[in-house]
Amino acid sequence: MSLRRGGRGVGARIVAAGLVASGCALALAPQGCAKEAPKPSAEAPIVVGVSLGLTKDLASFTAPLRDAVRAAEGELNAGGGLLGRQVRFDIEDDRSDEGAYVTSLATRFADRGVAAVIGPVSSGQVKLTADIFAARQIIQISPAATSVELTGIQPAADRFFFRTTPADDFQGAAVILFATKTPRGLPDAGAGASDGGAGTTCNRLALVYIDNPYGTSMAKVVSDNFPKRGAAGQRTIAAQQKIPLEAKANYEDIVPGIIASEPECLALISYEKAAAQFIRDFKANSGYAALEQKGFFFIGTDGVFTQGFLDLSLQDPSNEGSTSTAVGVYGTNPDTQPGTTEYNAFKTIYGTYFPLGAAADAPAFAANTFDAAILIAFAIQKAGSATDRVAIRDALKEVSRPGGRPIAPSEVGDGLAELRNGGDIDYKGASGNVDFDDTGNVRGGFIIWQAVREQAAGPVVYKTVARFATEELVEQVQ
């Protein structure tokens, strides 16, 4: 899971309280909201639950995802709603919890009889809640939970969990591909690289990962497959270290041992707080300079691709131009901003409800979240019921797979009309291919990002420096 490109997140400019069911929130930015959905009808709306960690560890990641849900809500209600009724997305803060609170929230959603659920976003949270929703036959779509463990969490023949982002076997493959075959033309990955643009590659990889399904499953993909990507004995896991889910005050107890293993790169599978502190301690160690001279580089993952990570990495949090330990860090992320016609249409929609300002793209995973909301709505309309959940589940597969009329994110109203008339549709996702396979997964490419400071006194931002296609990634884990 992850977040966002450079600059301050859109969600930080939106009033957290007072989001309205019309899909347009009051904004602190002077331009405000420019688009409103029709007023709700007198009949009770169809309710879809949304579980997002709007506080604690996932807060900076999920605020734009909340906004994407509201944009989808506005488009759906502007298109006439579902089954002659408005649709309302009931967004609740799951506190980024991976324990009793997130399960209690899932139970409350189920007891309320919601038609479907979006979220939670972390793999650990999904692992705790999937059985609760499956027992009530409520479809659950996570826009960001990526653990490989979730592929087999329910049987293919009777599955209610789906996701609109690729699983971590693809992300682990992206880590391996970047480490072992840095694309020609990519800026040198380490200070010691001087090969004229071919880039530094890594033969000794250290692996640090958080102790939850997200961290452990991706670490297994990397540790099982990295040594295979070369001649016998050429590539090794130099060190492997599990760290607690909750960020520690420092990691000075484990950093010396990792540095002593003389890694050429380090894959860090973590969330923003732990990652920022670990890299700070790693770079502060006296042995780091020698690694850096040899071309050492960090490879973060999508849990590090957040504005929060950039902010936490500043020496002086009040001064975005201060020294930052994030500068130079590379990482992977699902290609949630693929630049397709469908994505660009979504970006326009999102920017209408929540102005992007100078940002070039919608926040990462916002498109995946929008897709989850639209797919749920199309499935309800296709099923002709908000309570026959098996029919909704079966309809979800139909509206996401080829065979019907292609519908883009800008054609939500047309898609609803086609379904009302008994037609078939094939929703073309803003985030890419959203054709669910029998295990509820989608396939997709990944980007390589780098944290850079483009101006001496300017902020640190994320820059996309490479893309890997799905086909390239499959080869790494076969």
N, C-alpha and C positions, 0 to 999 in steps of 0.2 A: 503494500500500500504506500501512498505518498502525496506530496504537493509541490511547489509551484514554481513558476518562472520568477525572474527578478522583479523587484519592486514590491510595494506593500500590497498584501492580498486584498481583493475586492471585498471579501467578507468583513474585513476590519472596518470598512467604511459604512457598513450596513447596520442599522439599529437592530440589535439581537432580539429585543422584545418588540412586539407590534408588527411582526410579519403577518400579512393579511392573506386570507384565502383566495383573494382575486389573483394572486401570483405577483403582486407588485408591492415591494416593501418601501417604506420611507427611507430615503438615503441621506447620509450626512453630506455627500457631495452635492454641490449647488445644482447640478443638472437634474438630480432626483430621478424619479421613474417616469418614463414617457409612454407606458403602455398599460392599459387596464383591461382585465377580463370582465365579462358581463356580471351583473350582480347575481348572487346565488338565488335559485328558485326557492319557493316556500317548502318544497319537499326536501326531506333530509338528504344530505349529500352521501355519496359513496365514499367511504373512508379507507385510506391506505395508510398503514403505519410506517413510520420512518425512524430508525434508531441510529443516531449519530453522536459521536463523542464530542459535544460542543464545548466541553471544559476538560481540563487536565491535559494529558499527553497528546491527544489527537486534535485539540481545539483549532490550531492554525491550519490543519489539514482539512477539517470538515466544514468550516464556515462557508467556503465557496460551494461545497456540495449541497448544503442546505439551500443556497441561492439557486442552484441548478434545478432542484426539486420545485422551487417556487416558480421558476420560469416555465417548467413543464406543466405545472398546474394551470398557469395562466393560458398557455397555448391550448390545452385540452378544454378548458371551460370556454375559451373564445371560439372553439370549434364545435360547441354545442353540448359538451359534457358527455357523460356515459349513460346509456340507457334512459335518456331523458332527464337525467339528474346531474347536478354539479358533482365534481370530484374534489375531495379535500385530502391533502396529505398531512397527516397528524405527526408533526416532527417533534420528537422528544430527545432530550439529552441523556445518553446512556453513561455519561461521566467517564468515557474511555475505559470503563471497568471491564476486567476479565475475571469476574467472580459473581457473587450473589446478586449484585445490583442489575447487571445486564440480563441475567436469567429472569429476575423478577419483572423487569420491563417487558421482556418477551412474553411472559405469562399474562401480563396485563393486556398487551395487544391481542393475544389469542382470546382472552376472556371477553374483550370488547367486541369480538367478532369482526375484526378488520378484514377487508377483502384480500389483502396481500401485504407484504412487508418489504421495504427497502432497507438494507443494512443487516447487521452492523458492518463496519468497514474493516475491522481487524480479523485475522484468521482465528485467533484465540476466542474472540467473541462469537464468531459464527459457530465454532466447534461446540460452544456451550449452549447455543440457542437453536441450532438446526433441528434437533429432535423435538423440541417444544412445538415448533411450527409444523413439522412433518406429522406429528401426532394429531394435529387438528386439520391436516391437509391444506395448510396455508402456504402458498408459494412465497419464497424468500429470495430476493435478488440482492447480492452484495456487489457494489460497484468497485470494490477495492481489495477484498480478501483474496489472497493469492496462494495460500499454502497448498502444496501438492496433496496433503492429507485430505483436503476437502473433496478431491475428485472422487474418492471412494466412500464418502461419508454416508451416502444413501444409495440404494440399488438403482440401477439405470431404469428398471421397469416400473419403479414407483418412487420417482424422485420429485422433491419439492424445493430443493436448493439449487439455485443457478447463480451465475456471476457474469458480469459484462466486462471483465478484464481477464487476460490470460493468466494461467496458473504459473507457479514459480519454477516449474521445470523449464519453462521458456526464459524466465528471468535468470535462473542459474546458468542457463546456456549463454545468455548475453554476457554475464560476468566472465565466463570461461572464454568466450570468443574475443572479448575486449582484452583480456589479460594475455592471451596467447597469440593474437593476430591483430594487433592494433592497425586500423585501416591506414593505407598509404594516404598521405596528405593530411592526416590528423596531426594537430600540434603535438610536439614531443611530450610524452606523458611524465617524464621525470627530468630533473635538472641535469642529469648526466647524459641524456640522449642527444646525439649529434650525428644522426645518420641521414640527414638531408630530407627528412619527411617521412621515412618509413615507420617511425615511431618505435618506442621501447616495448619489448615484449617481456613477459614474466615467466620464469621457470620455477621459482620458489614462492609459493603463495601462502601467506598467513591468513587464517580464517577466524574471524571474531563474530559471534552471533548471539542474539538474545534468546533466552530460554522460554520460548513459546512456540506454537505450531508454525508461525511465520518464519522464525529464525531457524529452528531445527530442521524443518523440511527442506528449505532452500540450501542450508549448509550441507545437507546430505547429497543433494544434487551436485553441488560444486565439488565436494570431497570425493564422491564416487567417480566423477567424470573428468575432472581436471587432469589427473595423472595419465589418463588415456590419450590425451591430446598431444601426442608426440612420440618420439622413439622411446623404447623401454628405459626407464630411469631418468629421462630428460626433465620431466616435470614432477614436482613433489609438493605435498602440503607441508610447508616448513613448520607451522605451528597451528594448533586448533584450540580455541578458547571460547567456552560458553560464558556469558555474562547474565546477571539477573535482568528480568523484565524492567523493574524499576531502576531508574538511573541512580548510580552511586555518586557520592561526593567527589571521588576521584578513582582512578584506575592504576595508581602508581604501584600497586602490588603485582599486577600482571604484565605491565608494559615492558619491564626489563627482560623478562623471559622471552617475550615475543621478539624483541629487538635482537636478543642474543641468538635467535634461530636464523638470523640473516635473511629475512624475506626480501624478495625483489618487488613485491606488491602485497597489499593487504585488502581483502574483501571484508567489508563491515556491513553486516546485516542487522540493522538496528532501527530504533526510532530516534527522533531528533535530539532529545535531551542527552541520552546516553552517548550518541554519536559525537555530539559537540564536545562533551567532556572527555571522551576517550581520545579523540584526535588532539585536543589541547594538551593532555598529559603525554601523549605519544611524541608530539613535536617538541615538548619541553624536556624530554629525556636527553641526556648527554650523548647517547648513542645514535640519535636520529640523524645528525648531520652526516655521518659516514654513510648511512643508507641513502640519504638524499643525493649525495655526490655520485652514487652508483646508479641513479635513475629510479629510485623507489617511488611508487605512487599508490594512492588510496583508490579503492573502488567501492563507493557506497551503493546502496540500493534504493528502492522507491520510498522506504520509510525515512530516508535522509533527505529526500528531494522536497524539502519544505521551506517556506519562508522562516519558520521557527528555527530551523537549523542554522540558517544564515545569521539570524539575529543573535542566537545564543553563542555563535562563534566569534562575535565582536569582542575585542578587548574592553571597549567602552560602549555598553549597550545604548547609551544616549547619543552616540556619535557614529553614524553609519559609515563615516570615512576612516574610522580607527582601524588598527591592525586586526586582521581576521585570520583565524586558523583554518577557515573553510577554503580560502583561496588555493586553487590548484587541485582541489579534490575532484575526482571524477566519479561517475556513478551511472547506474542503469535505471530505467523507468519504462513501463509500458508506453507505447507510442499513443498517448491519449490526446495528442494534438496533431493528427496525421496530415493535416493540410489538404484533405480531400474536399470535393464539392459539398459533401454532407457535413463535414466538420465546419467548413466555412459558413454554411447556412446556420448551423447551431451557434457559432460564435456571434453572428449577427443577432440572433434571437437573445442570447444571454446578455449581450451588450445593450439591448433595448431595455431589458428589465433592470440590469445592474451595470451601469456604464463602466467600461473598462479603462477609460482614460487613456494613458499613453501605453498601456499594456498591448503587446502584439497578439496575445492569445488569451483565450479563456483559461482559467486555472486548470492545472492537471487534475484528471479524474472527474471534472465537472461534466464533460461529455459522456462519460460512462454512467454517471448518475442520472443525467437527463435521459439517456437511453433506457435505463432501468425503469424510470417512471413512465415513459411513453409505451414501452413494451407491456408493462402491467395493464395500462389503460386499454391498449388495443386488445389484449387477451380477454379482459372483462367484457368489452363490447362484442368481440367475436363469440364468446361463450354465451352471450345473452343473459348473463346472470352475474350478480356480485356475491352470491352465496354458494353456488355450486362450484366448489373449489377444485374438484378434479377436472371439471370442464374448463375452468380457467387455466389450470396447469397444461392441459392438452392443447388449448388454444394458443398458449404462449409459444409452443413449439411451431405452430402453424404460421403465426404472424412474423416469426423471426427467420424462417427458412425460405429459400427460393421457390417460386412457383406462382405467386400471386402478383398483383400490381405493385411495382416498386414505389415505395413511399419514403421520401426524404424528411429530415427534421423540419424543414420549412413547409411540409405538406400534411401536418398533423390533422387539420380539419378535413382535408381530402381523404385521408386514411379512415377517419371516423365515418365519413359519409359513405365510403365504399363498403365498410363493414355493416353499416345500418341497412344497406341495400342488398345484403347477402353476398357480397363479393369477397374475394381473397386478396390479401396484401402481403408484401414482403418488405418489412421495415429495414431500410438501409441506415445503419447506425452512424451517429455523429462520431463515435469513438473508433469506428472501423467495423470489422466483421462481427456481427452479433448473431450469427447462425449457431444456436446452441447445439452441441452434440449430445449424445445419449447420457453423458455424465454431467450435463449442465454447464460445460465449459465452452469458451470461445477461443479462437486462435488469433494471434496478432503479433506485430513486430515490436521492437524495442528501440529506444533511443539511448545514446550515450550523452550524458550531460557533464559539464564542467562548471564549477563555481569560479567566476572570474571577476576582477575589478577592471572595468574598461576605462575608467578615468581615475587619476591619481587620488582625488579626494571624494570620489563617488561611491555609491553603494556596491556591494558584492551582489552579483546576479547570476542566474543560471543561463548557460549557453548550450544549445544543442550542437554537438560537434560530430555526431555520426548517427546513422540509423542502421539497424539490422532487420532484414526481412524475415518473415516466419520461416521460410525454407532454409535460410542460413542457420537458424537456431536449432531446428530439428536435427540437423547433422551433428550437433555438439553432444546430444544426450542419447544417441542411438548406440 
